[in-house]
Amino acid sequence: MVHIIDTEHPWDVYSINSGHAEVISCLEWDQSGSRLLSADGDGQIKCWAMADHLVNSWETSLGSAVDGDPIVALSWLHNGVKLALHVEMSGSTNFGEKFSRVKFSPSLTLFGGKPMEGWLAVTVSGLVMVSLLKPNGQLLTASESLCRLRGRVALADIAFTGGGNIVVAATDGSSSSPVQFYKVCVSVVNEKCRIDTELLPSLFMRCTTDPVRRDKYPAVTHLKFLTRENSEQVLLCASSQTGSIVECWSLRKEGLPVNNIFQHRSPVVGEKQPMILKWRILSATNDLDRVSAVALPKLPISISNPDLKVASDTKFFPGLGLALAFHDGSIQILHRLSLHTMGVFYGSSLGSSLRPGDETAIKRQRAGGHTVHFKALQLSWTSLALAGVDNHGKLHMIRVSPSMGQMLDMNTLLRHLLFLLEYCMVTGYDWWDVLLHVQPGMVHNLVEKLHEEYMRQNQALQQVLSTRIVAVKASLCKLSAATAARACDFHAKLLLIAISATLKSLLRPHVLNTPDKSPGDRLAEICAKNTDTDIDKVMINLKTEEFVLDGPPLQSLQQLIQWVGDFVLYLMANLPNQVECVSVLSVSIRLSVLTCVLSQGSIVRPGFGFLRDGSSLGMLREMMVMIRIWGLLKPGCLPIYTATSDNQDSMSLLFRLLTKLWLCSRDEGHPQEPDEPLIDECCLLPSQLLVPSMDWLPVNDGIICKLQGKQPLRQQFGKPYSLPGLNSTAQVEVFSRSPGAQRMDNLRCLHMGVCPTEESKACTRCGCVTMLRSPNKTNAMKQWEQRWIKNCLCGGLWRRIPSTLS
């Protein structure tokens, strides 16, 4: 069986009957986390992919095999993408200086330089097998011996070089035998896969040459390259029944000494001393307890001496440590080069995770000597979390402090967390493990500092990261009850940006030889310059022929248009309440933590964040103008309002109020407070129009909101975690759903009923719910749905949920 879980919902385990006849020996994720390789002791390899892009639905359609030859190492081919994180530039304002793309060649390329997908495996008999995925879905497979004299391979690991080559390290399991290294080159010749291998310099572990330890550690139990993109540094662990020793080796170029006979020969002009590659030991540990598992960091920090000095001076430790798990249940974090101890996790925590009535189990463990220990370990992408599976089949998630236990002032800690959040934002990696270290009191400062750093980037990069930074802010705001309402605002902003982009994409220039600006850009420019509160006067300045569309697309998008109309009405109707909240808000700063004190009855509600968001209010104005023009062509696409008067022009009224609010906040550097006449008009809105109740996204049902405490939480597979978290706080109740409320399809903006019967999927990150199968048949709406088929608005992955939870 293969079990797959999402860390935000660890109780929701998806188990696959793998079909492997023998024990699975290797599991390997691809770079995106959407595909998984599994290999067994019979030489069978299977490639698993998400079915319908759901994290809890998997299927296999591809595979390869070397019958009867167990697989000992497995890896996806490299796609040529390598990033570097520069700790010494952490104080820079330019993301391009903090995180840079490193020149790195893919293992194999298609026409035009596109990387070819596939995988590589090493077998016990010394065979290397490569499987290549052709663009048409076919699989090219080939195998070759690592060297002419094939021998047993007990352990192996795979790394990649910048030139596109593959390096395989292999050992027969005996510490007295050499660790062999091979260069593997993969190519496609005449539609057939070709593999060329070459022997590289090998090494003997130092413990075998030490007279004291020569026979003490007979077996090599762990062999790993320090990173998959660095084939010049390798970690070796030799063990006995009672202990282990770990060594770190580096491959270096050295001059080849010349015999004295040739030293007196006059050198040829330009002749250089011949160079050879040789393995040199960097560091080694003292005698350790027996190692049961090893985890290596994935954070691509530079390990040059200046960078290491900067990391030491700034106390930035993520990415510097590797994790060793021992048979006594403890874990040590060691420096990846010097192998000095940086932190220790004691195994007593594993025992304490047992139920209170399990004292007999603890005694039985001690008596029998079979202590709970980790069989497998894995560090997260930012090295701030450590996942492990113990020998009793339990899954553990451990926080790894970015300061490694050293005392840091709040500003330094915030700076480190901000640096890692920026890294996740730029690279696209999930920031879930960074959130484990964010306390509620840090949220406000982190959101503000992240926004400041974002605004310092150039316009092009801001546009690329515009939605991702909103998703990061939403995730942060969910961690504190004081900012939970802002999380709803950020999710609404993501939907607003998406709807605006979709509606603008429908516009077409009237003449083909168009000028530089698209109709959408011209609309934004005219709306920004024209401050008139009359929507019809703004329309006069537009080329209305660019807005002419067929009726069916407009009618099919009515639910999105309705959401825009309802959202404007909600914002304006709640403006008096929001302004009142601002007037009673008092801020006190204690210990550099921002504390918001609200008087009773003045709770910050969703929509509060839009009061001074000039760009979002401007976006709403543009869409109101577009909708007004489309309403002249197809009245059925207009948003529907319930008015108390038959001759009420609802859109004109709302546009006038929205424009007045936008004029107060369009200069975000110096926003103005809404004037009294505007507030008075907004107070009258509920008596003129029926104000809808907006269906805000719920505070996520995931585990991250419950992990701010230091006490470990115990969960059980198949049983959702039910400890009251943010959901029970008074500040959140004002926008949480009642049990009998209508359920919404948050992407299609459709009501699904109180008890939906349709199969649904939910975002693993924000909790956004949408139907699994589309009820729409028009192309315009299908294009909208296709945008979110792989990921949610916030970038999170989808998971299938029972109809009762939707």
HELIX and SHEET records of a PDB file:
HELIX    1   1 VAL A   87  MET A   89  5                                   3    
HELIX    2   2 PHE A   95  LYS A   98  1                                   4    
HELIX    3   3 PHE A  111  GLY A  113  5                                   3    
HELIX    4   4 ARG A  206  THR A  209  1                                   4    
HELIX    5   5 ASN A  260  GLN A  263  1                                   4    
HELIX    6   6 ASN A  305  THR A  314  1                                  10    
HELIX    7   7 SER A  348  SER A  352  1                                   5    
HELIX    8   8 GLU A  359  GLY A  368  1                                  10    
HELIX    9   9 MET A  410  THR A  427  1                                  18    
HELIX   10  10 TRP A  432  LEU A  435  1                                   4    
HELIX   11  11 PRO A  440  MET A  442  5                                   3    
HELIX   12  12 VAL A  443  MET A  455  1                                  13    
HELIX   13  13 GLN A  459  VAL A  464  1                                   6    
HELIX   14  14 SER A  466  CYS A  477  1                                  12    
HELIX   15  15 ALA A  481  THR A  483  5                                   3    
HELIX   16  16 ALA A  484  SER A  505  1                                  22    
HELIX   17  17 PRO A  519  LYS A  529  1                                  11    
HELIX   18  18 ILE A  535  ILE A  540  1                                   6    
HELIX   19  19 THR A  544  PHE A  547  5                                   4    
HELIX   20  20 GLY A  551  SER A  556  1                                   6    
HELIX   21  21 GLN A  558  ALA A  573  1                                  16    
HELIX   22  22 LEU A  575  VAL A  584  1                                  10    
HELIX   23  23 PHE A  608  PHE A  610  5                                   3    
HELIX   24  24 GLY A  614  LEU A  633  1                                  20    
HELIX   25  25 PRO A  635  CYS A  637  5                                   3    
HELIX   26  26 SER A  650  SER A  665  1                                  16    
HELIX   27  27 GLU A  676  GLN A  688  1                                  13    
HELIX   28  28 ILE A  704  LYS A  706  5                                   3    
HELIX   29  29 LEU A  726  SER A  728  5                                   3    
HELIX   30  30 ALA A  730  GLU A  733  1                                   4    
HELIX   31  31 ASN A  779  GLN A  786  1                                   8    
SHEET    1   A 2 VAL A   2  ASP A   6  0                                        
SHEET    2   A 2 HIS A   9  ILE A  16 -1                                        
SHEET    1   B 4 ILE A  24  TRP A  29  0                                        
SHEET    2   B 4 ARG A  35  ASP A  40 -1                                        
SHEET    3   B 4 GLN A  44  MET A  50 -1                                        
SHEET    4   B 4 TRP A  58  ALA A  65 -1                                        
SHEET    1   C 4 ILE A  71  TRP A  76  0                                        
SHEET    2   C 4 GLU A 117  THR A 123 -1                                        
SHEET    3   C 4 LEU A 127  LEU A 133 -1                                        
SHEET    4   C 4 LEU A 139  SER A 145 -1                                        
SHEET    1   D 2 LEU A  83  LEU A  85  0                                        
SHEET    2   D 2 PHE A  99  ARG A 101 -1                                        
SHEET    1   E 4 LEU A 155  PHE A 160  0                                        
SHEET    2   E 4 ILE A 166  THR A 171 -1                                        
SHEET    3   E 4 VAL A 179  VAL A 189 -1                                        
SHEET    4   E 4 LYS A 192  LEU A 203 -1                                        
SHEET    1   F 4 ALA A 219  THR A 227  0                                        
SHEET    2   F 4 ASN A 230  SER A 239 -1                                        
SHEET    3   F 4 GLY A 243  GLY A 255 -1                                        
SHEET    4   F 4 MET A 275  ALA A 284 -1                                        
SHEET    1   G 4 ALA A 219  THR A 227  0                                        
SHEET    2   G 4 ASN A 230  SER A 239 -1                                        
SHEET    3   G 4 GLY A 243  GLY A 255 -1                                        
SHEET    4   G 4 LEU A 288  ASP A 289 -1                                        
SHEET    1   H 4 VAL A 291  ALA A 295  0                                        
SHEET    2   H 4 GLY A 321  PHE A 326 -1                                        
SHEET    3   H 4 ILE A 331  HIS A 335 -1                                        
SHEET    4   H 4 THR A 341  PHE A 345 -1                                        
SHEET    1   I 3 PHE A 374  LEU A 379  0                                        
SHEET    2   I 3 ALA A 385  ASP A 390 -1                                        
SHEET    3   I 3 LEU A 395  ARG A 399 -1                                        
SHEET    1   J 2 SER A 586  ARG A 590  0                                        
SHEET    2   J 2 VAL A 593  VAL A 597 -1                                        
SHEET    1   K 2 ARG A 743  ASP A 745  0                                        
SHEET    2   K 2 LEU A 750  GLY A 753 -1                                        
SHEET    1   L 3 VAL A 769  MET A 771  0                                        
SHEET    2   L 3 SER A 760  CYS A 763 -1                                        
SHEET    3   L 3 TRP A 798  ILE A 801 -1                                        
END                                                                             
